[in-house]
Amino acid sequence: MKKLKQIAAWIGIIVITGLVIATFVLGIGGSALTVPMLILTMGVSISIWVLLWFLRLLEKKSEDRDQ
């Protein structure tokens, strides 16, 4: 489970970094897609947080069953 959390965290870092860079470039260029990119960046960040939270809950349940 720890390995899955680490992989999800690294994928999240890469995706969020790419979205922030894309938003910055679109913002400098004056594109109409800047605001949707900001919303997408926030949505992905929240989704990854929820995924990691859910994995933490599953880990606690599996520990409770083992004891």
PDB file of N, CA, C and O in Angstrom:
ATOM      1  N   MET A   1       0.833  -1.190   0.000  1.00  0.00           N
ATOM      2  CA  MET A   1       0.000   0.000   0.000  1.00  0.00           C
ATOM      3  C   MET A   1       0.878   1.256   0.000  1.00  0.00           C
ATOM      4  O   MET A   1       0.535   2.271  -0.605  1.00  0.00           O
ATOM      5  N   LYS A   2       2.023   1.162   0.694  1.00  0.00           N
ATOM      6  CA  LYS A   2       2.909   2.317   0.762  1.00  0.00           C
ATOM      7  C   LYS A   2       3.442   2.679  -0.629  1.00  0.00           C
ATOM      8  O   LYS A   2       3.567   3.852  -0.978  1.00  0.00           O
ATOM      9  N   LYS A   3       3.750   1.651  -1.403  1.00  0.00           N
ATOM     10  CA  LYS A   3       4.274   1.872  -2.749  1.00  0.00           C
ATOM     11  C   LYS A   3       3.222   2.552  -3.632  1.00  0.00           C
ATOM     12  O   LYS A   3       3.550   3.431  -4.429  1.00  0.00           O
ATOM     13  N   LEU A   4       1.958   2.140  -3.487  1.00  0.00           N
ATOM     14  CA  LEU A   4       0.872   2.738  -4.257  1.00  0.00           C
ATOM     15  C   LEU A   4       0.697   4.214  -3.906  1.00  0.00           C
ATOM     16  O   LEU A   4       0.452   5.044  -4.782  1.00  0.00           O
ATOM     17  N   LYS A   5       0.824   4.533  -2.625  1.00  0.00           N
ATOM     18  CA  LYS A   5       0.714   5.927  -2.193  1.00  0.00           C
ATOM     19  C   LYS A   5       1.863   6.767  -2.756  1.00  0.00           C
ATOM     20  O   LYS A   5       1.661   7.909  -3.169  1.00  0.00           O
ATOM     21  N   GLN A   6       3.061   6.196  -2.769  1.00  0.00           N
ATOM     22  CA  GLN A   6       4.213   6.916  -3.307  1.00  0.00           C
ATOM     23  C   GLN A   6       4.064   7.164  -4.802  1.00  0.00           C
ATOM     24  O   GLN A   6       4.383   8.248  -5.290  1.00  0.00           O
ATOM     25  N   ILE A   7       3.585   6.170  -5.519  1.00  0.00           N
ATOM     26  CA  ILE A   7       3.380   6.331  -6.959  1.00  0.00           C
ATOM     27  C   ILE A   7       2.323   7.376  -7.232  1.00  0.00           C
ATOM     28  O   ILE A   7       2.496   8.220  -8.112  1.00  0.00           O
ATOM     29  N   ALA A   8       1.216   7.333  -6.482  1.00  0.00           N
ATOM     30  CA  ALA A   8       0.150   8.333  -6.652  1.00  0.00           C
ATOM     31  C   ALA A   8       0.658   9.732  -6.332  1.00  0.00           C
ATOM     32  O   ALA A   8       0.298  10.697  -7.008  1.00  0.00           O
ATOM     33  N   ALA A   9       1.491   9.844  -5.309  1.00  0.00           N
ATOM     34  CA  ALA A   9       2.030  11.154  -4.944  1.00  0.00           C
ATOM     35  C   ALA A   9       2.944  11.703  -6.041  1.00  0.00           C
ATOM     36  O   ALA A   9       2.858  12.882  -6.382  1.00  0.00           O
ATOM     37  N   TRP A  10       3.811  10.865  -6.592  1.00  0.00           N
ATOM     38  CA  TRP A  10       4.712  11.327  -7.654  1.00  0.00           C
ATOM     39  C   TRP A  10       3.947  11.697  -8.925  1.00  0.00           C
ATOM     40  O   TRP A  10       4.259  12.695  -9.575  1.00  0.00           O
ATOM     41  N   ILE A  11       2.961  10.903  -9.270  1.00  0.00           N
ATOM     42  CA  ILE A  11       2.145  11.239 -10.437  1.00  0.00           C
ATOM     43  C   ILE A  11       1.435  12.559 -10.194  1.00  0.00           C
ATOM     44  O   ILE A  11       1.347  13.394 -11.093  1.00  0.00           O
ATOM     45  N   GLY A  12       0.933  12.750  -8.992  1.00  0.00           N
ATOM     46  CA  GLY A  12       0.270  14.003  -8.649  1.00  0.00           C
ATOM     47  C   GLY A  12       1.194  15.202  -8.753  1.00  0.00           C
ATOM     48  O   GLY A  12       0.804  16.250  -9.269  1.00  0.00           O
ATOM     49  N   ILE A  13       2.408  15.053  -8.269  1.00  0.00           N
ATOM     50  CA  ILE A  13       3.383  16.145  -8.351  1.00  0.00           C
ATOM     51  C   ILE A  13       3.667  16.504  -9.795  1.00  0.00           C
ATOM     52  O   ILE A  13       3.711  17.682 -10.150  1.00  0.00           O
ATOM     53  N   ILE A  14       3.857  15.499 -10.625  1.00  0.00           N
ATOM     54  CA  ILE A  14       4.169  15.744 -12.037  1.00  0.00           C
ATOM     55  C   ILE A  14       2.988  16.402 -12.751  1.00  0.00           C
ATOM     56  O   ILE A  14       3.170  17.358 -13.504  1.00  0.00           O
ATOM     57  N   VAL A  15       1.788  15.891 -12.515  1.00  0.00           N
ATOM     58  CA  VAL A  15       0.596  16.440 -13.182  1.00  0.00           C
ATOM     59  C   VAL A  15       0.333  17.878 -12.733  1.00  0.00           C
ATOM     60  O   VAL A  15       0.070  18.749 -13.562  1.00  0.00           O
ATOM     61  N   ILE A  16       0.403  18.123 -11.439  1.00  0.00           N
ATOM     62  CA  ILE A  16       0.129  19.468 -10.928  1.00  0.00           C
ATOM     63  C   ILE A  16       1.192  20.451 -11.411  1.00  0.00           C
ATOM     64  O   ILE A  16       0.867  21.583 -11.768  1.00  0.00           O
ATOM     65  N   THR A  17       2.448  20.035 -11.428  1.00  0.00           N
ATOM     66  CA  THR A  17       3.504  20.911 -11.931  1.00  0.00           C
ATOM     67  C   THR A  17       3.265  21.260 -13.397  1.00  0.00           C
ATOM     68  O   THR A  17       3.419  22.414 -13.797  1.00  0.00           O
ATOM     69  N   GLY A  18       2.892  20.272 -14.189  1.00  0.00           N
ATOM     70  CA  GLY A  18       2.590  20.529 -15.598  1.00  0.00           C
ATOM     71  C   GLY A  18       1.413  21.474 -15.777  1.00  0.00           C
ATOM     72  O   GLY A  18       1.439  22.354 -16.637  1.00  0.00           O
ATOM     73  N   LEU A  19       0.383  21.289 -14.962  1.00  0.00           N
ATOM     74  CA  LEU A  19      -0.784  22.171 -15.051  1.00  0.00           C
ATOM     75  C   LEU A  19      -0.448  23.604 -14.640  1.00  0.00           C
ATOM     76  O   LEU A  19      -0.921  24.558 -15.258  1.00  0.00           O
ATOM     77  N   VAL A  20       0.361  23.750 -13.606  1.00  0.00           N
ATOM     78  CA  VAL A  20       0.755  25.098 -13.169  1.00  0.00           C
ATOM     79  C   VAL A  20       1.580  25.788 -14.242  1.00  0.00           C
ATOM     80  O   VAL A  20       1.376  26.970 -14.516  1.00  0.00           O
ATOM     81  N   ILE A  21       2.503  25.068 -14.848  1.00  0.00           N
ATOM     82  CA  ILE A  21       3.325  25.652 -15.921  1.00  0.00           C
ATOM     83  C   ILE A  21       2.451  26.027 -17.121  1.00  0.00           C
ATOM     84  O   ILE A  21       2.616  27.101 -17.700  1.00  0.00           O
ATOM     85  N   ALA A  22       1.520  25.138 -17.494  1.00  0.00           N
ATOM     86  CA  ALA A  22       0.624  25.428 -18.614  1.00  0.00           C
ATOM     87  C   ALA A  22      -0.263  26.632 -18.310  1.00  0.00           C
ATOM     88  O   ALA A  22      -0.498  27.467 -19.183  1.00  0.00           O
ATOM     89  N   THR A  23      -0.753  26.723 -17.081  1.00  0.00           N
ATOM     90  CA  THR A  23      -1.579  27.868 -16.697  1.00  0.00           C
ATOM     91  C   THR A  23      -0.781  29.156 -16.759  1.00  0.00           C
ATOM     92  O   THR A  23      -1.282  30.180 -17.224  1.00  0.00           O
ATOM     93  N   PHE A  24       0.453  29.109 -16.294  1.00  0.00           N
ATOM     94  CA  PHE A  24       1.319  30.279 -16.321  1.00  0.00           C
ATOM     95  C   PHE A  24       1.584  30.736 -17.754  1.00  0.00           C
ATOM     96  O   PHE A  24       1.513  31.927 -18.055  1.00  0.00           O
ATOM     97  N   VAL A  25       1.887  29.791 -18.628  1.00  0.00           N
ATOM     98  CA  VAL A  25       2.162  30.122 -20.034  1.00  0.00           C
ATOM     99  C   VAL A  25       0.910  30.694 -20.701  1.00  0.00           C
ATOM    100  O   VAL A  25       0.994  31.679 -21.434  1.00  0.00           O
ATOM    101  N   LEU A  26      -0.248  30.080 -20.450  1.00  0.00           N
ATOM    102  CA  LEU A  26      -1.495  30.587 -21.032  1.00  0.00           C
ATOM    103  C   LEU A  26      -1.843  31.959 -20.473  1.00  0.00           C
ATOM    104  O   LEU A  26      -2.363  32.810 -21.196  1.00  0.00           O
ATOM    105  N   GLY A  27      -1.561  32.181 -19.196  1.00  0.00           N
ATOM    106  CA  GLY A  27      -1.826  33.479 -18.589  1.00  0.00           C
ATOM    107  C   GLY A  27      -0.969  34.576 -19.189  1.00  0.00           C
ATOM    108  O   GLY A  27      -1.448  35.684 -19.427  1.00  0.00           O
ATOM    109  N   ILE A  28       0.290  34.274 -19.433  1.00  0.00           N
ATOM    110  CA  ILE A  28       1.183  35.267 -20.048  1.00  0.00           C
ATOM    111  C   ILE A  28       0.732  35.553 -21.470  1.00  0.00           C
ATOM    112  O   ILE A  28       0.777  36.697 -21.924  1.00  0.00           O
ATOM    113  N   GLY A  29       0.298  34.512 -22.172  1.00  0.00           N
ATOM    114  CA  GLY A  29      -0.143  34.678 -23.556  1.00  0.00           C
ATOM    115  C   GLY A  29      -1.509  35.335 -23.681  1.00  0.00           C
ATOM    116  O   GLY A  29      -1.913  35.699 -24.786  1.00  0.00           O
ATOM    117  N   GLY A  30      -2.218  35.491 -22.593  1.00  0.00           N
ATOM    118  CA  GLY A  30      -3.523  36.134 -22.634  1.00  0.00           C
ATOM    119  C   GLY A  30      -4.613  35.253 -23.213  1.00  0.00           C
ATOM    120  O   GLY A  30      -5.570  35.756 -23.802  1.00  0.00           O
ATOM    121  N   SER A  31      -4.482  33.956 -23.055  1.00  0.00           N
ATOM    122  CA  SER A  31      -5.456  33.025 -23.604  1.00  0.00           C
ATOM    123  C   SER A  31      -6.738  33.013 -22.781  1.00  0.00           C
ATOM    124  O   SER A  31      -6.735  33.321 -21.589  1.00  0.00           O
ATOM    125  N   ALA A  32      -7.824  32.654 -23.438  1.00  0.00           N
ATOM    126  CA  ALA A  32      -9.112  32.536 -22.748  1.00  0.00           C
ATOM    127  C   ALA A  32      -9.174  31.255 -21.918  1.00  0.00           C
ATOM    128  O   ALA A  32     -10.111  31.064 -21.144  1.00  0.00           O
ATOM    129  N   LEU A  33      -8.203  30.396 -22.071  1.00  0.00           N
ATOM    130  CA  LEU A  33      -8.188  29.129 -21.339  1.00  0.00           C
ATOM    131  C   LEU A  33      -7.505  29.224 -19.975  1.00  0.00           C
ATOM    132  O   LEU A  33      -7.347  28.209 -19.297  1.00  0.00           O
ATOM    133  N   THR A  34      -7.103  30.411 -19.567  1.00  0.00           N
ATOM    134  CA  THR A  34      -6.398  30.565 -18.300  1.00  0.00           C
ATOM    135  C   THR A  34      -7.277  30.191 -17.113  1.00  0.00           C
ATOM    136  O   THR A  34      -6.851  29.434 -16.241  1.00  0.00           O
ATOM    137  N   VAL A  35      -8.486  30.709 -17.071  1.00  0.00           N
ATOM    138  CA  VAL A  35      -9.384  30.422 -15.944  1.00  0.00           C
ATOM    139  C   VAL A  35      -9.774  28.941 -15.915  1.00  0.00           C
ATOM    140  O   VAL A  35      -9.739  28.341 -14.840  1.00  0.00           O
ATOM    141  N   PRO A  36     -10.142  28.327 -17.037  1.00  0.00           N
ATOM    142  CA  PRO A  36     -10.415  26.882 -16.978  1.00  0.00           C
ATOM    143  C   PRO A  36      -9.200  26.065 -16.526  1.00  0.00           C
ATOM    144  O   PRO A  36      -9.358  25.061 -15.832  1.00  0.00           O
ATOM    145  N   MET A  37      -8.011  26.481 -16.905  1.00  0.00           N
ATOM    146  CA  MET A  37      -6.811  25.775 -16.454  1.00  0.00           C
ATOM    147  C   MET A  37      -6.619  25.923 -14.949  1.00  0.00           C
ATOM    148  O   MET A  37      -6.195  24.976 -14.286  1.00  0.00           O
ATOM    149  N   LEU A  38      -6.924  27.095 -14.402  1.00  0.00           N
ATOM    150  CA  LEU A  38      -6.850  27.276 -12.959  1.00  0.00           C
ATOM    151  C   LEU A  38      -7.838  26.356 -12.245  1.00  0.00           C
ATOM    152  O   LEU A  38      -7.503  25.737 -11.235  1.00  0.00           O
ATOM    153  N   ILE A  39      -9.040  26.274 -12.772  1.00  0.00           N
ATOM    154  CA  ILE A  39     -10.057  25.394 -12.191  1.00  0.00           C
ATOM    155  C   ILE A  39      -9.619  23.933 -12.294  1.00  0.00           C
ATOM    156  O   ILE A  39      -9.786  23.166 -11.346  1.00  0.00           O
ATOM    157  N   LEU A  40      -9.066  23.554 -13.428  1.00  0.00           N
ATOM    158  CA  LEU A  40      -8.584  22.187 -13.613  1.00  0.00           C
ATOM    159  C   LEU A  40      -7.452  21.875 -12.636  1.00  0.00           C
ATOM    160  O   LEU A  40      -7.405  20.782 -12.072  1.00  0.00           O
ATOM    161  N   THR A  41      -6.546  22.819 -12.436  1.00  0.00           N
ATOM    162  CA  THR A  41      -5.446  22.623 -11.497  1.00  0.00           C
ATOM    163  C   THR A  41      -5.973  22.392 -10.088  1.00  0.00           C
ATOM    164  O   THR A  41      -5.505  21.497  -9.385  1.00  0.00           O
ATOM    165  N   MET A  42      -6.940  23.193  -9.678  1.00  0.00           N
ATOM    166  CA  MET A  42      -7.530  23.015  -8.349  1.00  0.00           C
ATOM    167  C   MET A  42      -8.272  21.683  -8.258  1.00  0.00           C
ATOM    168  O   MET A  42      -8.178  20.989  -7.246  1.00  0.00           O
ATOM    169  N   GLY A  43      -9.003  21.325  -9.303  1.00  0.00           N
ATOM    170  CA  GLY A  43      -9.751  20.074  -9.299  1.00  0.00           C
ATOM    171  C   GLY A  43      -8.848  18.858  -9.206  1.00  0.00           C
ATOM    172  O   GLY A  43      -9.139  17.919  -8.465  1.00  0.00           O
ATOM    173  N   VAL A  44      -7.765  18.871  -9.946  1.00  0.00           N
ATOM    174  CA  VAL A  44      -6.823  17.750  -9.909  1.00  0.00           C
ATOM    175  C   VAL A  44      -6.164  17.670  -8.534  1.00  0.00           C
ATOM    176  O   VAL A  44      -5.985  16.579  -7.993  1.00  0.00           O
ATOM    177  N   SER A  45      -5.808  18.809  -7.976  1.00  0.00           N
ATOM    178  CA  SER A  45      -5.185  18.819  -6.650  1.00  0.00           C
ATOM    179  C   SER A  45      -6.122  18.233  -5.606  1.00  0.00           C
ATOM    180  O   SER A  45      -5.709  17.417  -4.782  1.00  0.00           O
ATOM    181  N   ILE A  46      -7.372  18.643  -5.640  1.00  0.00           N
ATOM    182  CA  ILE A  46      -8.354  18.129  -4.685  1.00  0.00           C
ATOM    183  C   ILE A  46      -8.606  16.642  -4.920  1.00  0.00           C
ATOM    184  O   ILE A  46      -8.750  15.879  -3.965  1.00  0.00           O
ATOM    185  N   SER A  47      -8.660  16.231  -6.174  1.00  0.00           N
ATOM    186  CA  SER A  47      -8.886  14.812  -6.488  1.00  0.00           C
ATOM    187  C   SER A  47      -7.751  13.940  -5.972  1.00  0.00           C
ATOM    188  O   SER A  47      -7.995  12.859  -5.437  1.00  0.00           O
ATOM    189  N   ILE A  48      -6.531  14.390  -6.124  1.00  0.00           N
ATOM    190  CA  ILE A  48      -5.386  13.622  -5.640  1.00  0.00           C
ATOM    191  C   ILE A  48      -5.400  13.566  -4.117  1.00  0.00           C
ATOM    192  O   ILE A  48      -5.092  12.530  -3.528  1.00  0.00           O
ATOM    193  N   TRP A  49      -5.756  14.685  -3.475  1.00  0.00           N
ATOM    194  CA  TRP A  49      -5.848  14.691  -2.020  1.00  0.00           C
ATOM    195  C   TRP A  49      -6.896  13.683  -1.547  1.00  0.00           C
ATOM    196  O   TRP A  49      -6.663  12.949  -0.586  1.00  0.00           O
ATOM    197  N   VAL A  50      -8.048  13.647  -2.219  1.00  0.00           N
ATOM    198  CA  VAL A  50      -9.110  12.708  -1.855  1.00  0.00           C
ATOM    199  C   VAL A  50      -8.636  11.269  -2.067  1.00  0.00           C
ATOM    200  O   VAL A  50      -8.914  10.402  -1.238  1.00  0.00           O
ATOM    201  N   LEU A  51      -7.933  11.006  -3.151  1.00  0.00           N
ATOM    202  CA  LEU A  51      -7.412   9.666  -3.417  1.00  0.00           C
ATOM    203  C   LEU A  51      -6.464   9.226  -2.313  1.00  0.00           C
ATOM    204  O   LEU A  51      -6.583   8.109  -1.809  1.00  0.00           O
ATOM    205  N   LEU A  52      -5.529  10.079  -1.931  1.00  0.00           N
ATOM    206  CA  LEU A  52      -4.584   9.726  -0.877  1.00  0.00           C
ATOM    207  C   LEU A  52      -5.288   9.561   0.465  1.00  0.00           C
ATOM    208  O   LEU A  52      -4.909   8.696   1.255  1.00  0.00           O
ATOM    209  N   TRP A  53      -6.297  10.366   0.733  1.00  0.00           N
ATOM    210  CA  TRP A  53      -7.089  10.245   1.955  1.00  0.00           C
ATOM    211  C   TRP A  53      -7.816   8.896   1.975  1.00  0.00           C
ATOM    212  O   TRP A  53      -7.847   8.211   2.997  1.00  0.00           O
ATOM    213  N   PHE A  54      -8.401   8.527   0.827  1.00  0.00           N
ATOM    214  CA  PHE A  54      -9.111   7.254   0.716  1.00  0.00           C
ATOM    215  C   PHE A  54      -8.158   6.079   0.910  1.00  0.00           C
ATOM    216  O   PHE A  54      -8.504   5.101   1.572  1.00  0.00           O
ATOM    217  N   LEU A  55      -6.971   6.171   0.341  1.00  0.00           N
ATOM    218  CA  LEU A  55      -5.987   5.104   0.525  1.00  0.00           C
ATOM    219  C   LEU A  55      -5.579   4.986   1.992  1.00  0.00           C
ATOM    220  O   LEU A  55      -5.359   3.881   2.488  1.00  0.00           O
ATOM    221  N   ARG A  56      -5.480   6.111   2.682  1.00  0.00           N
ATOM    222  CA  ARG A  56      -5.155   6.089   4.104  1.00  0.00           C
ATOM    223  C   ARG A  56      -6.269   5.390   4.896  1.00  0.00           C
ATOM    224  O   ARG A  56      -5.993   4.632   5.825  1.00  0.00           O
ATOM    225  N   LEU A  57      -7.530   5.651   4.522  1.00  0.00           N
ATOM    226  CA  LEU A  57      -8.646   4.981   5.190  1.00  0.00           C
ATOM    227  C   LEU A  57      -8.614   3.472   4.953  1.00  0.00           C
ATOM    228  O   LEU A  57      -8.842   2.687   5.873  1.00  0.00           O
ATOM    229  N   LEU A  58      -8.330   3.078   3.718  1.00  0.00           N
ATOM    230  CA  LEU A  58      -8.247   1.649   3.413  1.00  0.00           C
ATOM    231  C   LEU A  58      -7.116   0.979   4.187  1.00  0.00           C
ATOM    232  O   LEU A  58      -7.245  -0.162   4.630  1.00  0.00           O
ATOM    233  N   GLU A  59      -6.022   1.690   4.342  1.00  0.00           N
ATOM    234  CA  GLU A  59      -4.887   1.149   5.076  1.00  0.00           C
ATOM    235  C   GLU A  59      -5.257   0.936   6.549  1.00  0.00           C
ATOM    236  O   GLU A  59      -4.889  -0.079   7.140  1.00  0.00           O
ATOM    237  N   LYS A  60      -5.977   1.880   7.133  1.00  0.00           N
ATOM    238  CA  LYS A  60      -6.385   1.737   8.522  1.00  0.00           C
ATOM    239  C   LYS A  60      -7.357   0.573   8.685  1.00  0.00           C
ATOM    240  O   LYS A  60      -7.284  -0.160   9.672  1.00  0.00           O
ATOM    241  N   LYS A  61      -8.269   0.394   7.724  1.00  0.00           N
ATOM    242  CA  LYS A  61      -9.220  -0.722   7.798  1.00  0.00           C
ATOM    243  C   LYS A  61      -8.500  -2.058   7.709  1.00  0.00           C
ATOM    244  O   LYS A  61      -8.848  -2.998   8.422  1.00  0.00           O
ATOM    245  N   SER A  62      -7.508  -2.150   6.848  1.00  0.00           N
ATOM    246  CA  SER A  62      -6.774  -3.407   6.707  1.00  0.00           C
ATOM    247  C   SER A  62      -5.957  -3.694   7.961  1.00  0.00           C
ATOM    248  O   SER A  62      -5.793  -4.855   8.335  1.00  0.00           O
ATOM    249  N   GLU A  63      -5.443  -2.658   8.614  1.00  0.00           N
ATOM    250  CA  GLU A  63      -4.704  -2.860   9.870  1.00  0.00           C
ATOM    251  C   GLU A  63      -5.644  -3.333  10.965  1.00  0.00           C
ATOM    252  O   GLU A  63      -5.273  -4.183  11.774  1.00  0.00           O
ATOM    253  N   ASP A  64      -6.871  -2.787  11.000  1.00  0.00           N
ATOM    254  CA  ASP A  64      -7.852  -3.194  12.005  1.00  0.00           C
ATOM    255  C   ASP A  64      -8.254  -4.658  11.816  1.00  0.00           C
ATOM    256  O   ASP A  64      -8.457  -5.378  12.794  1.00  0.00           O
ATOM    257  N   ARG A  65      -8.368  -5.091  10.578  1.00  0.00           N
ATOM    258  CA  ARG A  65      -8.749  -6.485  10.298  1.00  0.00           C
ATOM    259  C   ARG A  65      -7.638  -7.450  10.681  1.00  0.00           C
ATOM    260  O   ARG A  65      -7.900  -8.571  11.117  1.00  0.00           O
ATOM    261  N   ASP A  66      -6.395  -7.006  10.516  1.00  0.00           N
ATOM    262  CA  ASP A  66      -5.259  -7.887  10.817  1.00  0.00           C
ATOM    263  C   ASP A  66      -5.092  -8.126  12.312  1.00  0.00           C
ATOM    264  O   ASP A  66      -4.535  -9.152  12.704  1.00  0.00           O
ATOM    265  N   GLN A  67      -5.546  -7.237  13.134  1.00  0.00           N
ATOM    266  CA  GLN A  67      -5.336  -7.360  14.586  1.00  0.00           C
ATOM    267  C   GLN A  67      -6.385  -8.162  15.252  1.00  0.00           C
ATOM    268  O   GLN A  67      -6.340  -8.349  16.468  1.00  0.00           O
TER     269      GLN A  67
END
